[in-house]
Amino acid sequence: MNDVTMPDAEHDETGALQDEAGAQQVEIELAVEQLRRGGNWFYWLAGLSMVNSLVAVFGGEWRLLFGLGITQFVDGFGLAFIAEEPGSTTIIRSVVFVINLSIACAVASFGLLANKARSWVFMLGMVIYVVDALLLVLIADWLSVAFHVWVLFALFGGLKASLLINKMRANVS
């Protein structure tokens, strides 16, 4: 299902606009595909961060490189609280899970709006993701920082596509 649609161009009797309309349709399709590639990263970040959180909450010793730094910090604080209050392990793990689930749902909602060509969502998401990368710089998690840079390029591609789609919408209106 395509969330982003554009009205069809009108054609005159000679069909003069057919070539232009066909070229514009190809441009729209390419922009929508680029929009999806960028916007879907929000879903991936939410899901992979939840995998990391579940592993941490249940005492796992590993984590995926791909995820949010903020959820790692929440996990770390939770583990520190558990070390201080071992009798409250279930409550602390539940709180950590709910906090990380809330973060993941917010990030997933960015994906929903980004795939509808809401350019502001890409911009806000990129700013937040840069701050998230800075958290990872604090703990010298350089591979995760590099992954953040890669995802930022993908989000930027989605932003460019969103701006193009919105410009085309304005021109058709």
C-alpha positions as CSV (number, residue, x, y, z in Angstrom):
1,M,0.0,0.0,0.0
2,N,1.3,3.4,-1.0
3,D,0.9,6.2,1.6
4,V,2.3,8.8,-0.8
5,T,0.2,9.6,-3.8
6,M,0.3,12.3,-6.4
7,P,-2.5,13.4,-8.7
8,D,-2.2,12.4,-12.4
9,A,-1.3,15.2,-14.8
10,E,-3.9,16.2,-17.4
11,H,-3.2,15.6,-21.1
12,D,-4.2,17.8,-24.0
13,E,-5.7,16.4,-27.2
14,T,-2.3,16.0,-28.9
15,G,-0.9,14.0,-26.0
16,A,1.9,16.6,-25.5
17,L,2.0,16.1,-21.7
18,Q,2.2,12.3,-21.9
19,D,6.0,12.2,-22.1
20,E,6.3,14.8,-19.4
21,A,3.7,13.0,-17.2
22,G,5.4,9.7,-17.8
23,A,8.8,11.2,-16.8
24,Q,7.2,12.8,-13.7
25,Q,5.6,9.5,-12.8
26,V,9.0,7.7,-12.9
27,E,10.5,10.5,-10.8
28,I,7.7,10.1,-8.3
29,E,8.1,6.4,-8.1
30,L,11.9,6.8,-7.5
31,A,11.3,9.4,-4.8
32,V,8.7,7.2,-3.1
33,E,11.2,4.3,-3.1
34,Q,13.9,6.5,-1.6
35,L,11.4,7.9,0.9
36,R,10.7,4.3,2.0
37,R,14.3,3.3,2.3
38,G,15.0,6.3,4.5
39,G,11.7,6.2,6.6
40,N,11.8,2.5,7.2
41,W,15.1,2.9,9.2
42,F,13.0,4.3,12.0
43,Y,11.2,0.9,12.2
44,W,14.5,-1.0,12.2
45,L,16.0,1.2,14.9
46,A,12.9,0.7,17.1
47,G,12.9,-3.1,16.6
48,L,16.6,-3.7,17.0
49,S,16.7,-1.5,20.1
50,M,14.0,-3.6,21.7
51,V,15.9,-6.8,20.9
52,N,18.9,-5.2,22.7
53,S,16.7,-4.2,25.6
54,L,15.2,-7.6,26.0
55,V,18.6,-9.2,26.0
56,A,19.8,-6.8,28.7
57,V,16.6,-7.2,30.8
58,F,16.9,-11.0,30.8
59,G,20.6,-10.9,31.7
60,G,22.2,-11.6,28.3
61,E,25.8,-10.8,27.7
62,W,25.6,-9.7,24.1
63,R,23.9,-7.0,22.1
64,L,23.4,-6.0,18.5
65,L,25.5,-3.3,17.1
66,F,22.4,-1.8,15.5
67,G,20.3,0.1,18.0
68,L,19.8,3.3,20.0
69,G,22.3,4.5,22.5
70,I,19.6,5.9,24.8
71,T,18.1,2.4,25.3
72,Q,21.6,1.1,26.2
73,F,21.9,3.8,28.8
74,V,18.4,2.9,30.2
75,D,19.5,-0.7,30.3
76,G,22.8,0.3,32.1
77,F,21.0,2.3,34.7
78,G,18.6,-0.6,35.2
79,L,21.4,-3.0,35.8
80,A,23.1,-0.6,38.2
81,F,19.9,-0.3,40.2
82,I,19.5,-4.1,40.2
83,A,23.1,-4.4,41.6
84,E,22.1,-1.9,44.4
85,E,18.7,-3.4,45.1
86,P,18.8,-7.1,44.1
87,G,15.4,-7.7,45.8
88,S,13.7,-5.4,43.3
89,T,15.0,-7.1,40.2
90,T,11.6,-7.8,38.7
91,I,10.2,-4.3,39.3
92,I,13.4,-2.7,37.9
93,R,13.4,-4.9,34.8
94,S,9.8,-4.1,34.2
95,V,10.4,-0.4,34.5
96,V,13.4,-0.6,32.1
97,F,11.3,-2.6,29.6
98,V,8.4,-0.1,29.7
99,I,10.8,2.9,29.3
100,N,12.5,1.2,26.3
101,L,9.2,0.1,24.8
102,S,8.0,3.8,25.0
103,I,11.2,4.9,23.3
104,A,10.8,2.3,20.6
105,C,7.2,3.2,20.0
106,A,8.1,6.8,19.6
107,V,10.8,5.9,17.1
108,A,8.4,3.6,15.2
109,S,5.9,6.4,15.0
110,F,8.6,8.5,13.3
111,G,8.7,5.8,10.7
112,L,4.9,5.9,10.2
113,L,5.0,9.7,9.7
114,A,8.2,9.7,7.6
115,N,6.7,7.3,5.1
116,K,3.9,9.8,4.6
117,A,6.5,12.3,3.5
118,R,6.4,14.4,6.6
119,S,9.8,16.2,6.2
120,W,9.8,17.6,9.7
121,V,9.8,14.1,11.1
122,F,13.0,13.2,9.1
123,M,14.6,16.5,10.4
124,L,13.6,15.9,14.0
125,G,14.6,12.3,13.9
126,M,18.0,13.1,12.5
127,V,18.7,15.7,15.2
128,I,17.6,13.2,17.9
129,Y,19.7,10.5,16.3
130,V,22.8,12.7,16.2
131,V,22.3,13.3,20.0
132,D,21.9,9.5,20.4
133,A,25.2,9.1,18.5
134,L,26.9,11.6,20.9
135,L,25.8,9.3,23.8
136,L,27.7,6.5,22.1
137,V,30.7,8.7,21.7
138,L,30.7,9.2,25.5
139,I,31.2,5.5,26.0
140,A,33.6,5.1,23.0
141,D,31.3,2.7,21.2
142,W,32.9,3.5,17.8
143,L,31.2,0.8,15.7
144,S,27.8,1.9,16.9
145,V,28.8,5.5,16.1
146,A,29.8,4.5,12.6
147,F,26.5,2.7,12.2
148,H,24.7,5.9,13.3
149,V,26.5,7.8,10.6
150,W,25.5,5.3,8.0
151,V,21.8,5.5,9.1
152,L,22.0,9.3,9.1
153,F,22.9,9.2,5.4
154,A,19.9,6.9,4.8
155,L,17.6,9.2,6.7
156,F,19.0,12.2,4.8
157,G,18.1,10.4,1.5
158,G,14.6,9.9,2.9
159,L,14.5,13.6,3.8
160,K,15.6,14.7,0.3
161,A,12.9,12.4,-1.2
162,S,10.3,13.8,1.1
163,L,11.1,17.3,0.2
164,L,10.9,16.4,-3.5
165,I,7.6,14.7,-3.1
166,N,6.2,17.7,-1.2
167,K,7.5,20.1,-3.9
168,M,5.8,18.0,-6.6
169,R,2.6,18.0,-4.6
170,A,2.7,21.8,-4.4
171,N,3.4,22.1,-8.1
172,V,0.4,19.9,-9.0
173,S,-2.0,21.8,-6.6
